[in-house]
């Protein structure tokens, strides 16, 4: 599997609780923080749900 770098670029304030929980599940707690994850279908689905809050790069 390839790896992706997920960076939170926008605050989750004023967004639904479900989207906040998705960010926390991805390991993102503050803006401008990055995590590296395997590009599994589960992770890609989570990223798709919060795509307006994150930036994704392939590694």
C-alpha distances in whole Angstrom, upper triangle without the diagonal:
4,7,10,13,16,19,22,25,27,29,29,33,34,31,31,30,27,25,26,25,22,22,23,20,17,19,21,25,27,26,25,23,19,16,12,10,6,6,7,10,13,12,12,15,17,16,18,21,22,21,24,24,21,19,16,14,11,11
4,7,10,13,17,20,22,25,27,27,31,33,30,30,29,27,24,25,24,21,20,22,19,16,18,20,23,25,24,22,20,16,14,10,9,6,6,8,11,14,12,12,15,16,15,17,20,20,19,22,22,18,16,13,11,8,7
4,7,10,13,16,19,22,24,24,28,30,27,28,27,25,22,23,22,19,18,19,17,14,15,16,20,21,21,19,16,13,10,7,6,4,5,9,12,13,11,11,15,15,13,16,18,18,17,20,19,16,14,10,9,6,6
4,6,10,13,15,18,20,21,25,27,24,25,24,22,20,20,20,16,15,17,15,12,13,14,18,18,17,16,14,10,8,6,6,6,6,10,12,13,10,9,13,13,10,13,16,15,14,17,16,12,10,7,6,5,5
4,7,10,12,16,18,19,22,25,22,24,23,22,19,18,19,16,14,15,15,11,11,11,15,15,14,12,10,7,6,4,7,9,9,13,15,15,11,11,15,13,11,14,16,14,13,15,14,10,8,6,5,6,7
4,7,9,12,14,15,19,21,19,20,20,18,15,15,15,13,10,12,12,8,9,9,12,12,11,10,8,5,5,6,8,10,10,13,15,14,10,10,13,11,8,11,13,11,10,12,10,7,6,5,7,9,10
4,6,9,11,13,16,19,17,19,19,18,15,14,16,13,10,12,13,10,10,8,10,9,8,6,6,4,7,9,11,14,14,17,18,17,13,14,16,13,10,13,14,11,10,11,9,5,5,6,8,11,13
4,6,8,9,13,15,14,16,16,16,12,11,13,12,8,11,13,10,10,7,8,7,5,5,6,7,9,12,14,17,17,19,19,18,15,15,16,13,10,13,13,9,9,9,6,4,6,9,12,15,16
4,7,10,12,15,14,17,18,18,14,13,16,15,11,14,16,14,14,10,11,9,5,5,8,9,12,15,17,20,19,22,22,21,18,17,18,16,13,14,15,11,10,9,6,5,7,10,13,16,18
4,7,9,11,11,14,15,16,12,12,15,14,11,14,16,15,15,11,11,9,6,8,10,12,15,18,19,22,21,23,23,22,19,18,19,16,14,15,14,10,10,8,5,7,9,13,16,19,21
4,6,9,9,12,13,14,11,9,13,13,10,12,15,14,14,10,9,7,6,9,11,14,16,19,20,24,23,25,25,22,20,20,20,17,15,16,15,11,12,10,7,9,12,16,19,22,24
4,6,6,8,9,10,8,6,10,10,8,10,13,13,13,10,9,9,9,12,13,15,17,20,20,23,23,23,23,21,18,19,18,15,14,15,13,9,12,10,7,10,14,17,20,23,25
4,6,8,9,12,10,8,12,13,12,13,16,17,16,13,12,11,11,15,16,18,20,23,24,27,26,27,27,24,22,22,21,18,17,18,16,13,15,13,11,14,17,20,24,27,29
4,7,9,12,10,10,13,14,14,15,18,19,19,16,15,14,14,18,19,21,23,26,26,29,28,28,27,25,23,23,22,19,18,19,16,13,16,13,12,15,19,22,25,29,31
4,7,8,7,7,10,11,11,13,16,16,17,15,14,14,14,17,18,20,21,24,23,26,25,25,24,21,20,20,18,15,15,15,12,10,13,11,10,13,17,20,23,26,29
4,5,6,7,9,10,11,13,15,16,17,16,15,16,17,20,20,21,22,24,24,26,25,24,23,20,19,19,17,14,15,15,11,11,14,13,12,15,19,21,25,27,30
4,5,5,6,9,10,11,12,14,15,14,13,15,17,20,20,21,21,23,22,25,24,24,22,19,18,19,17,14,15,16,12,12,15,15,14,16,20,22,25,28,29
4,5,5,6,9,10,10,13,14,14,14,16,17,20,20,20,20,22,20,22,21,20,19,16,15,16,14,11,13,13,10,10,14,14,13,15,19,20,23,25,28
4,5,5,6,9,10,11,13,11,12,14,14,17,17,17,17,19,18,20,19,19,18,15,14,14,12,9,10,11,7,6,10,10,9,11,15,16,20,22,25
4,5,5,6,9,10,11,9,9,11,12,15,15,16,16,18,18,21,20,20,20,17,15,16,15,11,12,14,11,9,12,12,10,12,16,17,21,23,25
4,5,5,6,9,10,10,10,13,15,17,16,16,16,18,17,19,19,19,18,15,13,15,14,10,12,14,11,10,14,15,13,14,17,18,21,23,25
4,5,5,6,9,9,10,13,14,16,15,15,14,15,14,16,16,15,15,11,10,12,10,6,8,10,8,7,11,13,11,11,15,15,18,20,22
4,5,5,6,5,7,9,11,13,11,11,11,13,13,16,16,16,16,13,11,12,12,8,8,11,10,7,10,12,9,9,12,13,16,18,20
4,5,5,5,6,9,12,14,12,12,11,14,14,16,17,17,18,15,12,15,14,11,12,15,13,11,14,15,12,12,15,16,19,21,21
4,5,7,9,13,15,16,14,13,11,13,12,14,15,14,15,11,10,13,12,9,11,13,12,12,14,16,14,13,16,16,18,20,20
4,6,9,12,13,14,11,10,8,9,8,11,12,12,13,11,8,10,11,8,8,12,11,10,12,15,12,11,13,12,15,16,17
4,6,9,12,12,9,8,7,9,10,13,15,15,17,14,11,14,15,11,12,15,15,13,15,16,13,12,14,14,16,17,18
4,6,8,9,7,7,7,11,12,15,16,17,18,16,13,15,15,12,11,15,14,11,13,14,11,9,12,13,15,17,18
4,7,9,7,10,10,14,15,19,20,21,22,19,16,18,19,15,14,17,16,13,15,16,12,12,14,16,18,21,21
4,6,6,9,11,15,17,21,21,23,24,22,19,20,20,17,16,18,17,14,15,15,11,11,13,16,18,21,21
4,5,9,12,15,17,21,21,23,24,22,19,19,20,17,15,18,17,13,14,13,9,9,11,14,16,19,20
4,7,10,13,16,20,20,23,24,23,19,19,21,18,16,18,18,15,14,14,11,9,10,12,14,17,17
4,7,11,13,17,18,20,22,21,17,18,20,17,15,18,18,15,15,15,12,10,11,12,13,16,16
4,7,10,13,15,17,19,18,14,15,18,15,13,16,17,14,14,15,12,9,9,9,10,13,12
4,6,10,12,14,17,15,12,13,16,14,12,16,17,15,15,17,14,11,11,10,11,12,11
4,7,9,12,15,14,11,12,15,14,12,16,17,16,16,18,16,13,12,10,9,10,9
4,6,8,11,11,8,10,13,12,11,14,16,15,15,18,17,14,13,10,11,10,10
4,6,9,10,8,9,12,12,12,15,17,17,17,20,19,16,15,12,12,10,10
4,7,8,6,6,10,11,10,12,15,15,15,18,18,15,14,11,11,9,10
4,5,5,6,9,10,11,12,15,16,16,20,19,17,17,14,14,13,14
4,6,5,6,9,10,10,12,15,15,19,19,17,17,14,16,15,17
4,6,5,6,9,10,11,13,14,18,18,16,17,15,17,16,18
4,5,5,6,9,10,11,12,15,15,13,14,11,13,13,15
4,5,5,6,9,10,10,14,14,12,12,10,12,12,14
4,5,5,6,9,10,13,14,13,14,13,15,16,18
4,5,5,7,9,12,12,11,13,12,15,16,18
4,5,5,6,9,9,8,9,8,11,13,16
4,6,5,9,10,9,11,10,13,15,18
4,6,8,9,10,12,13,16,18,21
4,5,5,7,10,11,15,17,20
4,5,5,7,8,12,15,18
4,6,8,11,14,17,20
4,7,10,14,17,19
4,7,10,13,16
4,7,10,13
4,7,10
4,6
4
